[in-house]
């Protein structure tokens, strides 16, 4: 194994490796009030508005940037907080493996809420963030007034996507820098998520890419994809009593519309809405239509 690592270390730089942005560079360019200190970690958030809190949780590979088109309208009626989860966006990447587990991500969300003085909130989660929303609602229902699930992953997704190949950390760092951390890789992922390919512009690819290639990316990818060290606890959707709105793009190629319908049917207090001609990222493709669906639901859940 040591010889293999040495050979790859010599060979892969010939392919050209992506540079990683130092976190100090992020701190110098992002306003200080957009960070919340949680212990020794700086967590990046975007917030606006006043009133009952709505916390936005992004999908895998995304960040608070994904919510930029819906935040202003939500902030007209609510206090809106979008959080960059561990390993994503401008949040400082911790070294601890546990930070990237489902439980670690949930702990981050709840500690950010505590730091902002938020006892309970409406949670809106997209994809990976939807699975995390379900986990929080199942374990901490007192913290969740209602939940909006947008093309949500199953609550097991954070664990299902793990692979033994990610355990080899020295190889992982080389692999990430040489093959994964590239604009073209990000572009392909976005094209797979959008139904309307014309919306995947060079500017969009650049914004997503810049929020991935940040110092600590190897620790993050290892924590997000290596096998768990302890068995994962199950979640039973039938036992989640939190009111839910489930929204799905009919053209989602990553998680099928029928999967969304089945999940919604298992939640005791759920509503389901399909968005025609939309892929996996409704807040990017049709933000106004998404707002027309979720704002009335949130209004009904006030108080």
C-alpha positions in Angstrom: 0.0 0.0 0.0 2.8 2.4 0.9 4.4 1.8 -2.5 1.1 2.4 -4.3 0.7 5.7 -2.5 4.2 6.7 -3.5 3.6 5.9 -7.1 0.4 7.8 -7.2 2.0 10.8 -5.4 4.6 10.9 -8.2 2.1 10.3 -11.1 -1.0 12.4 -10.3 0.7 15.8 -10.2 1.6 15.3 -13.8 -2.2 15.4 -14.5 -2.5 18.8 -12.9 -3.9 19.2 -9.4 -6.6 21.8 -8.4 -5.5 24.4 -5.9 -7.3 24.7 -2.5 -8.3 28.0 -1.1 -6.9 28.7 2.4 -9.6 29.3 5.0 -7.9 32.6 6.0 -8.6 33.8 2.4 -12.3 33.1 3.0 -12.3 35.0 6.3 -10.7 38.0 4.7 -13.3 38.2 1.9 -16.6 37.2 3.7 -18.1 39.7 6.1 -17.4 38.8 9.8 -21.0 38.9 10.8 -21.7 36.0 8.4 -19.8 33.6 10.7 -21.1 32.1 14.0 -18.5 30.7 16.3 -19.3 27.2 17.6 -16.6 26.1 19.9 -13.3 26.4 17.9 -15.2 26.4 14.5 -16.4 29.3 12.4 -19.8 28.4 10.7 -20.9 30.4 7.8 -24.6 31.5 7.6 -26.7 33.9 5.6 -29.6 35.5 7.4 -32.3 38.1 6.8 -35.7 39.2 7.9 -37.6 39.0 11.3 -40.2 36.9 12.9 -40.5 33.1 13.3 -37.3 31.4 12.2 -36.9 29.4 9.0 -33.7 27.5 8.8 -32.5 26.4 5.3 -30.3 23.3 4.8 -28.7 22.8 1.5 -28.0 19.6 -0.5 -24.7 17.6 -0.9 -22.1 19.6 -2.7 -24.1 22.8 -2.4 -24.1 25.7 0.1 -26.2 28.7 1.3 -25.7 30.0 -2.3 -28.3 27.5 -3.5 -31.0 29.4 -1.5 -30.1 32.9 -2.8 -33.2 33.1 -5.1 -35.8 32.3 -2.4 -34.3 34.0 0.7 -35.5 37.5 -0.1 -39.2 36.6 -0.4 -39.0 34.3 2.6 -37.4 37.1 4.6 -40.3 39.4 3.9 -42.4 37.3 6.4 -39.8 35.3 8.4 -36.4 35.4 10.0 -34.5 33.2 7.5 -31.1 31.5 8.3 -29.3 29.5 5.7 -26.4 27.4 7.1 -23.3 26.0 5.4 -23.1 22.4 6.8 -19.8 20.8 7.8 -17.7 20.2 4.6 -19.6 22.7 2.5 -19.7 26.3 1.5 -17.6 28.8 3.6 -17.9 26.9 6.9 -14.5 26.0 8.4 -13.8 22.3 7.8 -13.2 20.4 11.1 -10.8 17.5 11.3 -13.0 15.3 13.4 -14.7 12.5 11.5 -17.7 12.7 13.7 -18.5 16.2 12.5 -19.5 14.8 9.1 -21.9 12.1 10.3 -25.6 12.6 10.3 -25.5 13.2 14.1 -22.6 15.6 13.8 -24.4 17.7 11.1 -27.6 17.8 13.2 -25.5 18.9 16.2 -24.1 21.7 14.1 -27.6 22.9 13.1 -28.9 22.9 16.7 -25.8 24.6 18.1 -26.2 27.4 15.5 -29.8 27.8 16.4 -28.8 28.0 20.1 -26.1 30.6 19.3 -28.7 32.7 17.5 -31.3 32.3 20.3 -33.7 30.2 18.3 -35.5 27.6 20.4 -37.5 26.2 17.5 -37.8 26.8 13.8 -39.3 25.8 10.6 -36.7 23.6 8.8 -36.5 23.5 5.0 -34.1 20.9 3.6 -33.1 20.1 0.1 -31.8 16.7 -0.9 -29.0 15.8 1.7 -30.4 18.7 3.8 -33.9 17.1 3.6 -32.6 13.8 5.0 -30.9 15.8 7.8 -34.2 17.7 8.5 -36.0 14.3 8.9 -33.3 13.2 11.3 -33.6 16.3 13.5 -37.4 16.1 13.4 -37.3 12.5 14.5 -34.8 13.1 17.4 -35.6 16.7 18.4 -39.2 17.3 17.5 -39.4 20.1 20.1 -37.0 22.1 17.9 -39.0 21.8 14.7 -42.2 23.7 14.1 -42.7 22.3 10.6 -40.5 21.0 7.8 -40.3 21.6 4.1 -38.6 18.8 2.2 -37.5 19.7 -1.3 -36.5 16.6 -3.5 -35.3 15.2 -0.2 -33.0 12.3 0.3 -34.0 9.5 2.6 -32.7 10.0 6.2 -30.4 7.0 5.5 -28.7 8.7 2.5 -25.8 10.2 4.6 -24.9 6.7 5.5 -25.8 4.8 2.4 -23.4 6.8 0.2 -20.4 5.7 2.3 -17.7 3.5 0.8 -14.6 1.6 2.0 -12.6 3.2 -0.8 -12.8 6.5 1.0 -11.0 5.0 4.0 -7.7 5.4 2.3 -7.1 9.0 3.2 -3.7 9.5 1.5 -5.1 8.3 -1.8 -8.3 10.3 -1.2 -6.5 13.6 -1.1 -4.7 12.9 -4.3 -7.9 11.7 -6.0 -9.8 14.8 -5.0 -7.3 17.3 -6.2 -6.6 15.5 -9.4 -10.0 14.4 -10.6 -12.9 15.7 -8.4 -12.0 19.3 -7.6 -12.4 20.5 -11.2 -15.0 22.9 -12.7 -15.9 20.3 -15.3 -16.8 17.8 -12.6 -19.0 20.4 -10.9 -20.6 21.2 -14.3 -21.5 17.6 -14.9 -23.0 17.3 -11.5 -25.1 20.4 -12.0 -26.3 19.2 -15.5 -27.4 16.0 -13.8 -29.4 17.9 -11.3 -31.1 20.5 -13.6 -33.8 19.7 -16.1 -33.1 22.9 -18.1 -29.5 22.6 -19.1 -29.4 26.2 -20.3 -29.4 27.4 -16.6 -26.1 25.7 -15.9 -24.0 28.7 -16.9 -20.2 29.2 -16.5 -21.0 31.7 -13.7 -23.1 29.1 -11.8 -20.4 26.5 -12.1 -17.8 28.9 -10.9 -19.9 29.8 -7.8 -20.5 26.2 -6.8 -16.8 25.3 -7.5 -15.4 28.1 -5.4 -17.3 26.9 -2.4 -16.0 23.3 -2.7 -12.2 23.8 -3.1 -11.5 25.1 0.4 -8.9 24.0 2.9 -9.9 20.9 4.7 -11.6 19.3 1.7 -9.9 15.9 2.3 -11.0 15.7 5.9 -14.5 16.7 4.8 -14.8 14.2 2.0 -13.3 11.4 4.2 -15.8 12.3 6.9 -18.7 12.4 4.5 -18.0 9.2 2.6 -15.8 6.8 4.7 -17.6 3.9 6.5 -19.1 4.7 9.9 -17.3 3.6 13.0 -20.6 2.7 14.9 -23.9 1.4 13.5 -26.4 4.1 12.4 -29.7 4.5 14.3 -32.8 3.9 12.2 -35.5 6.5 11.5 -39.1 5.6 11.1 -41.0 8.2 9.0 -44.3 7.0 10.4 -43.3 8.2 13.9 -42.5 11.8 12.8 -45.4 14.0 14.0 -44.0 17.3 12.7 -46.2 18.9 9.9 -44.4 18.4 6.6 -44.6 19.8 3.0 -42.9 17.5 0.5 -42.1 19.2 -2.9 -40.7 17.4 -5.9 -39.5 18.1 -9.4 -41.2 15.7 -11.8 -38.0 15.4 -13.9 -35.7 14.7 -11.0 -33.1 12.2 -12.3 -31.4 11.7 -9.0 -34.4 10.8 -6.8 -37.6 9.8 -8.5 -40.9 11.5 -8.2 -42.4 8.2 -7.0 -39.9 7.9 -4.2 -41.0 11.3 -3.0 -44.7 10.3 -3.1 -44.0 7.2 -1.1 -42.0 9.0 1.5 -44.7 11.7 1.9 -47.3 9.0 2.3 -45.4 7.6 5.2 -45.3 10.9 7.1 -48.4 11.2 9.3 -49.0 14.9 8.7 -47.7 15.7 5.2 -48.8 17.5 2.0 -47.3 16.7 -1.4 -46.7 19.0 -4.3 -45.1 18.2 -7.7 -43.4 20.8 -9.9 -43.8 20.0 -13.6 -40.8 20.2 -15.8 -38.4 20.7 -12.9 -35.3 18.6 -12.0 -33.6 18.0 -8.6 -33.1 21.7 -7.7 -36.4 23.6 -7.8 -35.0 26.6 -5.9 -32.5 27.1 -8.8 -34.8 26.3 -11.7 -38.2 27.7 -10.6 -37.7 29.8 -7.4 -40.9 31.8 -7.9 -43.1 28.7 -8.3 -41.4 27.0 -5.3 -42.2 30.1 -3.2 -45.8 30.0 -4.3 -46.0 26.4 -2.9 -44.0 26.8 0.4 -45.1 30.2 1.6 -48.8 29.4 2.2 -47.7 26.2 4.0 -45.3 28.1 6.3 -48.0 30.8 6.9 -50.4 28.0 8.1 -47.8 26.7 10.5 -47.2 30.0 12.3 -47.3 29.9 16.0 
